[in-house]
């Protein structure tokens, strides 16, 4: 029952953005991570509702992921929930916040749409993060990523060899790790259960 509630995200129903809806209609690479946070739901909602959430994420990345405590490619806000950053290879990623709100008494949803370029070419990705009240157990957390490489041959080889899929699996685990630390505000965190879905990459 818990798994059903966690993964029945109804992402499309939370979107007003036509481009993001169109992305979900494609055969995307899908990866997921989930777990239970040792934090009350209201505390998790409080953190996720902060207006400077992206800056908090960047700060947590600096503390827990960066090897030397620095950010090589800082996120820049351009207003109205839009951000971008340029990595060390001068590859730009644009990020758009599409949804961030408590959607029921026991559920909080965040959805981001990113567009950029990596070694495998141009791509789009939709990230849906959901927190669910689990009562005395804490807060159930799931991160679902829907990634779509634009290059047809890349999608062809990704389906057969999994290189691009593994790239997004690593990014999904990173999202789960950083978001967990933000929501709990502690130094010790539970291990997430990583549950890769069957890849579905378009031809």
C-alpha positions in Angstrom: 0.0 0.0 0.0 2.8 2.4 0.9 4.6 1.6 -2.4 1.4 2.3 -4.3 0.9 5.6 -2.6 4.5 6.7 -3.1 4.8 5.9 -6.8 1.3 6.8 -8.0 2.6 10.4 -8.4 0.1 11.7 -11.0 2.8 14.1 -12.2 0.8 15.3 -15.2 -2.1 16.3 -13.1 0.1 18.8 -11.2 1.4 20.5 -14.3 0.3 23.5 -16.2 3.4 23.6 -18.4 2.7 22.2 -21.9 6.4 21.4 -22.7 6.7 19.4 -19.5 3.5 17.5 -20.2 4.8 16.7 -23.7 8.0 15.4 -22.2 6.1 12.9 -20.1 4.4 11.5 -23.2 7.7 10.5 -24.6 9.4 7.2 -23.8 11.8 8.6 -21.1 14.5 7.0 -19.1 12.9 6.6 -15.7 14.8 6.3 -12.4 13.5 6.5 -8.8 14.7 6.6 -5.3 12.7 6.4 -2.1 13.0 6.1 1.7 11.7 7.2 5.0 13.1 10.3 6.7 13.4 10.4 10.5 11.6 13.8 10.4 8.1 14.9 11.1 6.1 15.8 8.0 5.4 19.3 9.1 9.2 19.9 9.6 9.9 18.5 6.1 7.2 20.8 4.6 8.7 23.8 6.5 12.1 23.2 4.9 10.7 22.5 1.4 8.6 25.6 1.5 11.5 28.0 2.1 11.7 30.7 -0.6 15.5 30.1 -0.8 15.2 26.3 -1.3 17.5 26.2 -4.4 20.2 28.1 -2.4 19.8 25.7 0.5 20.2 22.8 -2.0 23.4 24.5 -3.3 24.7 25.0 0.2 24.0 21.4 1.1 25.8 20.3 -2.0 28.8 22.4 -1.0 28.8 20.8 2.5 28.2 17.1 1.7 29.1 16.5 -1.9 31.8 18.9 -3.0 35.3 17.6 -2.2 36.8 20.9 -1.2 33.7 22.7 0.1 33.4 25.0 -3.0 30.9 25.3 -5.8 32.5 25.3 -9.2 29.4 26.2 -11.1 26.9 28.2 -8.9 23.2 28.2 -9.6 22.0 31.7 -10.8 18.4 32.7 -10.3 16.8 34.7 -13.2 13.4 35.2 -11.5 10.0 33.6 -11.6 11.3 30.2 -10.5 13.9 30.0 -13.3 17.6 29.2 -12.7 20.7 28.1 -14.7 24.2 27.0 -14.1 27.2 26.4 -16.4 29.5 23.4 -15.6 33.2 23.0 -15.9 32.8 22.0 -19.6 30.9 25.3 -20.3 27.7 23.3 -20.7 24.6 25.2 -19.6 21.6 23.7 -17.8 18.4 25.7 -17.4 16.1 24.8 -14.5 12.5 25.7 -14.1 10.3 25.2 -10.9 6.9 24.1 -12.1 5.3 23.0 -8.8 6.2 23.4 -5.1 3.2 23.2 -2.7 1.4 21.0 -0.2 -1.1 19.2 -2.4 -3.1 17.5 0.4 -3.0 17.3 4.2 -0.4 14.6 3.9 1.5 15.2 0.7 4.0 17.9 -0.5 5.1 18.0 -4.2 8.0 19.6 -6.0 8.5 19.4 -9.7 11.4 20.8 -11.8 12.0 20.8 -15.5 15.6 21.0 -16.7 17.1 21.4 -20.1 20.8 21.1 -20.9 23.6 19.4 -22.7 26.1 16.7 -21.5 28.5 14.3 -23.2 25.6 12.5 -24.8 24.1 15.7 -26.3 21.0 17.7 -25.5 18.5 16.4 -23.0 15.5 17.3 -20.9 14.6 15.9 -17.5 11.6 16.2 -15.3 12.2 15.8 -11.5 9.3 15.1 -9.2 10.0 15.0 -5.5 7.2 14.0 -3.1 7.1 13.9 0.7 4.3 11.9 2.4 3.3 12.0 6.0 4.0 8.6 7.6 2.9 9.6 11.1 5.2 8.4 13.9 7.5 6.7 11.3 8.5 10.1 9.9 8.1 11.2 6.3 8.1 8.9 3.2 10.2 10.5 0.4 10.4 9.7 -3.3 12.4 11.2 -6.1 11.3 10.3 -9.7 13.3 11.4 -12.7 12.1 11.3 -16.3 15.0 11.9 -18.7 14.9 12.3 -22.4 18.0 12.5 -24.6 17.2 14.4 -27.8 19.7 12.5 -29.9 18.1 9.5 -31.6 21.2 7.3 -31.8 21.9 8.1 -28.1 18.5 6.8 -27.2 19.1 3.7 -29.3 22.4 2.9 -27.6 21.2 3.9 -24.2 18.4 1.3 -24.4 20.9 -1.4 -25.2 24.0 -0.5 -23.2 22.6 1.5 -20.3 25.4 4.1 -20.1 23.1 7.1 -20.2 20.6 5.4 -17.9 23.3 4.9 -15.3 24.2 8.6 -15.6 20.7 9.5 -14.5 20.6 6.8 -11.9 23.6 8.5 -10.2 21.9 11.9 -10.4 18.8 10.5 -8.9 20.7 9.1 -5.9 22.4 12.5 -5.5 19.1 14.3 -5.5 17.8 11.8 -2.8 21.0 12.3 -0.7 21.0 16.1 -0.7 17.2 16.5 -0.3 17.3 14.1 2.7 19.9 16.2 4.5 18.0 19.4 3.8 14.7 17.9 5.2 16.2 16.3 8.3 18.8 18.8 9.2 21.0 16.1 10.8 24.4 14.7 10.2 23.2 11.0 10.2 20.8 9.9 7.6 19.0 6.7 6.7 20.0 4.7 3.6 17.7 5.2 0.7 16.2 2.2 -1.1 17.2 2.7 -4.7 14.7 1.2 -7.0 15.6 1.6 -10.7 12.6 1.1 -13.0 12.8 -0.6 -16.3 14.3 1.8 -18.7 12.0 3.0 -21.5 14.0 4.9 -24.0 12.3 5.9 -27.3 13.7 4.8 -30.6 
